[in-house]
């Protein structure tokens, strides 16, 4: 990748080249079955399994076979995915919290969830109690804490759609762990990483919160600084000599831009970010 990037930079000396990742990566030490922990601590209760084992098995087929199956039987393929991503076999009337798909924790809030069990008056205390317990979970093989932090909704989300965000995000990645994809009973809370779907190899790495932003070209200054992912769009707009909307999240990373270029091309701020609709433009096949 380094050599390829160097070749691009050398081939286009007048261009600005940006290498960007929306997250980092690192070694994976284990999976944390949060669903089992919630059940063990009395925050959740297992019920009867509703999903089909046949459909779940279909998801474990090799990728090539799954691709053919999607073409031949798209409806069945959707059901197989749904069975795998099912929230699990919980007794919802006796469940106060549950995991989503990727480190997102939700309270089974009364009035919000179909079978809500937690009244709004108890929500904050319940969330604080669960967060404290999660932060204390240790890997029995090393004694290491498996969660670096629990971020409450208001700490990381904002805007008019904040009610659609999870109640908390669990940061296991910084500690080198992953929230286990399964939500069924298990003998242990922290287990070895599970194999990839359709591959007989366990995950060896997973996300880290901090990604990269590397740039080169006549518009770019030498040096380094910490950026937020929110800063990428305003900075790219400035590099394209386009106005940066006043209400756009983030800032122009002026320290990353060559001072002479900025003097010759002043950053223009104005207007509002374009409205976006929630409806997609995908065809049925694309979706």
BAVEXFI-981744 format. One record per residue (C-alpha): residue number from 1; residue in three letters; x, y, z. Coordinates in nm, 4 decimals, m for minus. Layout:
<pts>
(NUM,"ALA",(X,Y,Z))
...
</pts>
This chain:
<pts>
(1,"UNK",(0.0000,0.0000,0.0000))
(2,"UNK",(0.2862,0.2388,0.0824))
(3,"UNK",(0.4532,0.1712,m0.2520))
(4,"UNK",(0.1271,0.2125,m0.4430))
(5,"UNK",(0.0522,0.5413,m0.2681))
(6,"UNK",(0.4043,0.6634,m0.3441))
(7,"UNK",(0.3568,0.5776,m0.7108))
(8,"UNK",(0.0357,0.7832,m0.7240))
(9,"UNK",(0.2027,1.0832,m0.5587))
(10,"UNK",(0.4987,1.0668,m0.7977))
(11,"UNK",(0.2731,1.0308,m1.1026))
(12,"UNK",(0.0617,1.3364,m1.0105))
(13,"UNK",(0.2949,1.5883,m0.8431))
(14,"UNK",(0.0406,1.8720,m0.8622))
(15,"UNK",(m0.2398,1.6737,m0.6991))
(16,"UNK",(m0.3371,1.6495,m0.3352))
(17,"UNK",(m0.3503,1.2837,m0.2315))
(18,"UNK",(m0.5323,1.1840,0.0870))
(19,"UNK",(m0.5243,0.8440,0.2555))
(20,"UNK",(m0.8055,0.8128,0.5068))
(21,"UNK",(m0.9518,0.5453,0.7308))
(22,"UNK",(m1.2672,0.5874,0.9376))
(23,"UNK",(m1.1228,0.3604,1.2091))
(24,"UNK",(m0.8027,0.1860,1.3045))
(25,"UNK",(m0.7241,m0.1822,1.3543))
(26,"UNK",(m0.5425,m0.4018,1.6014))
(27,"UNK",(m0.5094,m0.7499,1.7429))
(28,"UNK",(m0.8130,m0.9227,1.8925))
(29,"UNK",(m0.7705,m1.0943,2.2299))
(30,"UNK",(m1.1211,m1.2298,2.2803))
(31,"UNK",(m1.4980,m1.1992,2.2504))
(32,"UNK",(m1.7207,m1.0730,2.5310))
(33,"UNK",(m2.0679,m1.2272,2.5477))
(34,"UNK",(m2.2527,m0.9276,2.6903))
(35,"UNK",(m2.5900,m1.0979,2.6465))
(36,"UNK",(m2.4803,m1.3779,2.8795))
(37,"UNK",(m2.3455,m1.1227,3.1288))
(38,"UNK",(m2.6761,m0.9323,3.1236))
(39,"UNK",(m2.8639,m1.2573,3.1869))
(40,"UNK",(m2.6256,m1.3650,3.4631))
(41,"UNK",(m2.6668,m1.0313,3.6427))
(42,"UNK",(m3.0458,m1.0346,3.6097))
(43,"UNK",(m3.0731,m0.7554,3.3511))
(44,"UNK",(m3.2030,m0.9948,3.0835))
(45,"UNK",(m3.3892,m1.3266,3.0723))
(46,"UNK",(m3.3641,m1.5868,2.7999))
(47,"UNK",(m3.6793,m1.7139,2.6333))
(48,"UNK",(m3.7504,m1.9710,2.3639))
(49,"UNK",(m3.5485,m1.9641,2.0434))
(50,"UNK",(m3.7577,m1.8338,1.7550))
(51,"UNK",(m3.5024,m1.8445,1.4717))
(52,"UNK",(m3.4546,m2.1396,1.2398))
(53,"UNK",(m3.1327,m2.3395,1.2852))
(54,"UNK",(m3.1447,m2.4263,0.9133))
(55,"UNK",(m3.1424,m2.0577,0.8208))
(56,"UNK",(m2.8593,m1.9879,1.0642))
(57,"UNK",(m2.6592,m2.2718,0.9103))
(58,"UNK",(m2.7053,m2.1165,0.5672))
(59,"UNK",(m2.5198,m1.8069,0.6849))
(60,"UNK",(m2.2206,m2.0265,0.7755))
(61,"UNK",(m2.1756,m2.1542,0.4184))
(62,"UNK",(m1.8626,m2.0456,0.2245))
(63,"UNK",(m1.8907,m1.6940,0.0726))
(64,"UNK",(m1.9031,m1.8241,m0.2873))
(65,"UNK",(m2.1943,m2.0527,m0.2090))
(66,"UNK",(m2.3774,m1.7696,m0.0318))
(67,"UNK",(m2.3351,m1.5426,m0.3343))
(68,"UNK",(m2.4909,m1.8032,m0.5625))
(69,"UNK",(m2.7723,m1.8590,m0.3115))
(70,"UNK",(m2.8480,m1.4864,m0.3007))
(71,"UNK",(m2.8925,m1.4835,m0.6771))
(72,"UNK",(m3.1049,m1.7991,m0.6874))
(73,"UNK",(m3.3175,m1.7378,m0.3777))
(74,"UNK",(m3.2960,m1.3753,m0.2626))
(75,"UNK",(m3.5942,m1.4079,m0.0279))
(76,"UNK",(m3.4447,m1.7049,0.1552))
(77,"UNK",(m3.1096,m1.5266,0.1755))
(78,"UNK",(m3.2725,m1.2298,0.3497))
(79,"UNK",(m3.4320,m1.4667,0.6038))
(80,"UNK",(m3.0941,m1.6295,0.6695))
(81,"UNK",(m2.9358,m1.2928,0.7422))
(82,"UNK",(m3.2296,m1.1980,0.9606))
(83,"UNK",(m3.1973,m1.5180,1.1632))
(84,"UNK",(m2.8298,m1.4457,1.2261))
(85,"UNK",(m2.8793,m1.0815,1.3225))
(86,"UNK",(m3.1856,m1.1586,1.5357))
(87,"UNK",(m3.1655,m0.9901,1.8760))
(88,"UNK",(m3.1820,m1.3284,2.0382))
(89,"UNK",(m3.4184,m1.5481,2.2313))
(90,"UNK",(m3.5075,m1.3181,2.5185))
(91,"UNK",(m3.8077,m1.3027,2.7470))
(92,"UNK",(m3.8654,m0.9349,2.6773))
(93,"UNK",(m4.1060,m0.8767,2.9653))
(94,"UNK",(m3.8213,m0.9655,3.2032))
(95,"UNK",(m3.5379,m0.8041,3.0074))
(96,"UNK",(m3.4173,m0.4576,3.1058))
(97,"UNK",(m3.1260,m0.4198,2.8633))
(98,"UNK",(m3.0006,m0.5844,2.5447))
(99,"UNK",(m2.7217,m0.5588,2.2900))
(100,"UNK",(m2.7646,m0.4436,1.9332))
(101,"UNK",(m2.5265,m0.5557,1.6620))
(102,"UNK",(m2.1899,m0.3903,1.7194))
(103,"UNK",(m2.1254,m0.2659,2.0692))
(104,"UNK",(m2.4508,m0.0718,2.1001))
(105,"UNK",(m2.6372,m0.1173,2.4281))
(106,"UNK",(m3.0093,m0.0462,2.4588))
(107,"UNK",(m3.2414,m0.0262,2.7539))
(108,"UNK",(m3.5706,m0.2071,2.7061))
(109,"UNK",(m3.7405,0.1243,2.7678))
(110,"UNK",(m4.1119,0.1381,2.8361))
(111,"UNK",(m4.2931,0.3398,2.5711))
(112,"UNK",(m4.0058,0.3081,2.3222))
(113,"UNK",(m3.9593,m0.0668,2.2824))
(114,"UNK",(m4.2515,m0.2978,2.1937))
(115,"UNK",(m4.2297,m0.4837,2.5266))
(116,"UNK",(m4.0544,m0.2174,2.7330))
(117,"UNK",(m3.9783,m0.3134,3.0930))
(118,"UNK",(m3.7807,m0.0116,3.2228))
(119,"UNK",(m3.9784,0.3009,3.3193))
(120,"UNK",(m3.8221,0.6342,3.2209))
(121,"UNK",(m3.7784,0.7235,3.5882))
(122,"UNK",(m3.5415,0.4258,3.6333))
(123,"UNK",(m3.3561,0.4593,3.3020))
(124,"UNK",(m3.0533,0.6618,3.4113))
(125,"UNK",(m2.9925,0.4645,3.7300))
(126,"UNK",(m3.0237,0.1348,3.5398))
(127,"UNK",(m2.7815,0.2510,3.2715))
(128,"UNK",(m2.5280,0.3734,3.5294))
(129,"UNK",(m2.5491,0.0433,3.7164))
(130,"UNK",(m2.4972,m0.1623,3.4003))
(131,"UNK",(m2.2072,0.0585,3.2867))
(132,"UNK",(m2.0314,0.0164,3.6204))
(133,"UNK",(m2.0691,m0.3606,3.6028))
(134,"UNK",(m1.9471,m0.3841,3.2437))
(135,"UNK",(m1.6361,m0.1798,3.3180))
(136,"UNK",(m1.5439,m0.4300,3.5896))
(137,"UNK",(m1.5475,m0.7377,3.3598))
(138,"UNK",(m1.2034,m0.8983,3.3349))
(139,"UNK",(m1.0492,m1.1544,3.1030))
(140,"UNK",(m0.9936,m1.4504,3.3398))
(141,"UNK",(m0.6825,m1.5577,3.1482))
(142,"UNK",(m0.5018,m1.2245,3.1945))
(143,"UNK",(m0.6940,m1.0202,3.4504))
(144,"UNK",(m0.7240,m0.7373,3.1944))
(145,"UNK",(m1.0376,m0.5251,3.1799))
(146,"UNK",(m1.2257,m0.5946,2.8559))
(147,"UNK",(m1.4021,m0.2573,2.8285))
(148,"UNK",(m1.2070,0.0668,2.8162))
(149,"UNK",(m1.5158,0.2860,2.8462))
(150,"UNK",(m1.8939,0.3032,2.8206))
(151,"UNK",(m2.0087,0.6121,2.6310))
(152,"UNK",(m2.3587,0.7365,2.7094))
(153,"UNK",(m2.5681,0.8589,2.4177))
(154,"UNK",(m2.5346,1.2309,2.4902))
(155,"UNK",(m2.1560,1.2057,2.5118))
(156,"UNK",(m2.1117,1.1119,2.1457))
(157,"UNK",(m2.4344,1.1897,1.9596))
(158,"UNK",(m2.6164,1.5141,1.8902))
(159,"UNK",(m2.8743,1.6535,1.6519))
(160,"UNK",(m3.2434,1.6074,1.5767))
(161,"UNK",(m3.2212,1.2274,1.5335))
(162,"UNK",(m3.0509,1.1612,1.8672))
(163,"UNK",(m3.3482,0.9576,1.9931))
(164,"UNK",(m3.2642,0.6967,1.7285))
(165,"UNK",(m2.9181,0.6453,1.8786))
(166,"UNK",(m2.8420,0.3648,2.1257))
(167,"UNK",(m2.8416,0.4402,2.4968))
(168,"UNK",(m2.4703,0.3585,2.5191))
(169,"UNK",(m2.1745,0.2454,2.3087))
(170,"UNK",(m1.9341,m0.0030,2.4652))
(171,"UNK",(m1.5681,0.0515,2.3794))
(172,"UNK",(m1.4103,m0.2916,2.3904))
(173,"UNK",(m1.1946,m0.2218,2.0833))
(174,"UNK",(m0.9479,0.0018,2.2674))
(175,"UNK",(m0.8784,m0.2865,2.5052))
(176,"UNK",(m0.8409,m0.5384,2.2196))
(177,"UNK",(m1.1740,m0.7179,2.2658))
(178,"UNK",(m1.4941,m0.7499,2.0662))
(179,"UNK",(m1.8557,m0.7707,2.1790))
(180,"UNK",(m1.9436,m1.1284,2.0823))
(181,"UNK",(m2.1738,m1.1552,1.7813))
(182,"UNK",(m2.3754,m1.4357,1.9450))
(183,"UNK",(m2.6468,m1.3608,2.1994))
(184,"UNK",(m2.7114,m1.7118,2.3269))
(185,"UNK",(m2.6164,m1.8846,2.6495))
(186,"UNK",(m2.2501,m1.9675,2.6995))
(187,"UNK",(m2.0352,m2.1137,2.9769))
(188,"UNK",(m1.8099,m1.8081,2.9938))
(189,"UNK",(m1.8417,m1.4325,2.9481))
(190,"UNK",(m1.5003,m1.3842,2.7817))
(191,"UNK",(m1.4124,m1.6447,2.5190))
(192,"UNK",(m1.1665,m1.6894,2.2334))
(193,"UNK",(m1.2543,m1.5024,1.9109))
(194,"UNK",(m1.5108,m1.6894,1.7035))
(195,"UNK",(m1.4439,m1.7936,1.3411))
(196,"UNK",(m1.5428,m1.5809,1.0460))
(197,"UNK",(m1.8705,m1.6764,0.8772))
(198,"UNK",(m1.7965,m1.9469,0.6207))
(199,"UNK",(m1.4266,m1.9583,0.7113))
(200,"UNK",(m1.2648,m2.1935,0.9600))
(201,"UNK",(m1.0350,m1.9234,1.0939))
(202,"UNK",(m1.0987,m1.7122,1.4006))
(203,"UNK",(m1.0854,m1.3344,1.3836))
(204,"UNK",(m0.7305,m1.2187,1.4478))
(205,"UNK",(m0.7953,m0.8423,1.4506))
(206,"UNK",(m1.0757,m0.5910,1.4816))
(207,"UNK",(m1.1411,m0.2184,1.4917))
(208,"UNK",(m0.9668,0.0482,1.6971))
(209,"UNK",(m1.1329,0.3892,1.7479))
(210,"UNK",(m0.8446,0.5971,1.6079))
(211,"UNK",(m0.7975,0.5936,1.2301))
(212,"UNK",(m0.5560,0.7764,0.9999))
(213,"UNK",(m0.5538,1.0881,0.7850))
(214,"UNK",(m0.2396,1.1246,0.5730))
(215,"UNK",(m0.2043,1.3780,0.2938))
(216,"UNK",(0.0613,1.4892,0.0457))
(217,"UNK",(0.0806,1.7517,m0.2256))
(218,"UNK",(0.1532,2.1210,m0.2817))
(219,"UNK",(m0.1484,2.2261,m0.0717))
(220,"UNK",(m0.0364,2.0256,0.2323))
(221,"UNK",(0.1885,2.1400,0.5179))
(222,"UNK",(0.4524,1.9264,0.6875))
(223,"UNK",(0.3860,1.8049,1.0400))
(224,"UNK",(0.1159,1.6225,1.2296))
(225,"UNK",(m0.1812,1.6931,1.4525))
(226,"UNK",(m0.4854,1.5205,1.5978))
(227,"UNK",(m0.8031,1.5471,1.3928))
(228,"UNK",(m1.1617,1.4388,1.4406))
(229,"UNK",(m1.3344,1.2449,1.1642))
(230,"UNK",(m1.5753,1.5401,1.1561))
(231,"UNK",(m1.2863,1.7584,1.0343))
(232,"UNK",(m1.2363,1.5628,0.7115))
(233,"UNK",(m1.5320,1.7010,0.5127))
(234,"UNK",(m1.4657,2.0708,0.5919))
(235,"UNK",(m1.0956,2.0271,0.5140))
(236,"UNK",(m1.1630,1.8569,0.1803))
(237,"UNK",(m1.4127,2.1302,0.0875))
(238,"UNK",(m1.1433,2.3904,0.1600))
(239,"UNK",(m0.8949,2.1992,m0.0572))
(240,"UNK",(m1.1532,2.1979,m0.3367))
(241,"UNK",(m1.1937,2.5766,m0.2864))
(242,"UNK",(m1.5609,2.5309,m0.2060))
(243,"UNK",(m1.7538,2.7191,0.0655))
(244,"UNK",(m1.7645,2.5365,0.3991))
(245,"UNK",(m2.1233,2.5416,0.5357))
(246,"UNK",(m2.1512,2.7135,0.8724))
(247,"UNK",(m2.3565,2.4317,1.0226))
(248,"UNK",(m2.1264,2.1510,0.9068))
(249,"UNK",(m1.9829,1.9471,1.1927))
(250,"UNK",(m1.6078,1.9731,1.2402))
(251,"UNK",(m1.3599,2.2364,1.1314))
(252,"UNK",(m1.1093,2.3047,0.8564))
(253,"UNK",(m0.7782,2.1584,0.9728))
(254,"UNK",(m0.5854,2.4688,0.8739))
(255,"UNK",(m0.2672,2.3363,1.0384))
(256,"UNK",(m0.2624,2.0620,0.7732))
(257,"UNK",(m0.2701,2.3151,0.4869))
(258,"UNK",(0.0343,2.4914,0.3412))
(259,"UNK",(0.0356,2.8526,0.4753))
(260,"UNK",(0.1144,3.0053,0.1365))
(261,"UNK",(m0.1681,2.8133,m0.0278))
(262,"UNK",(m0.4126,2.9336,0.2395))
(263,"UNK",(m0.3002,3.2947,0.1844))
(264,"UNK",(m0.3576,3.2566,m0.1902))
(265,"UNK",(m0.6853,3.0659,m0.1457))
(266,"UNK",(m0.8665,3.2022,0.1630))
(267,"UNK",(m1.1109,2.9608,0.3246))
(268,"UNK",(m1.4682,3.0700,0.2536))
(269,"UNK",(m1.7446,2.9974,0.5057))
(270,"UNK",(m2.1114,3.0386,0.4250))
(271,"UNK",(m2.4458,2.8823,0.3562))
(272,"UNK",(m2.5993,2.5748,0.5132))
(273,"UNK",(m2.5320,2.2083,0.4606))
(274,"UNK",(m2.7704,2.0516,0.2124))
(275,"UNK",(m3.0712,1.8756,0.3628))
(276,"UNK",(m3.0634,1.4983,0.3408))
(277,"UNK",(m3.3670,1.2740,0.3312))
(278,"UNK",(m3.3949,0.9390,0.5050))
(279,"UNK",(m3.5273,0.7751,0.1891))
(280,"UNK",(m3.2769,0.5905,m0.0282))
(281,"UNK",(m3.2474,0.5793,m0.4053))
(282,"UNK",(m3.1540,0.2110,m0.4308))
(283,"UNK",(m3.3402,m0.0258,m0.6594))
(284,"UNK",(m3.4809,m0.3460,m0.5092))
(285,"UNK",(m3.1835,m0.5432,m0.6443))
(286,"UNK",(m2.9328,m0.2941,m0.4991))
(287,"UNK",(m3.1072,m0.2888,m0.1610))
</pts>
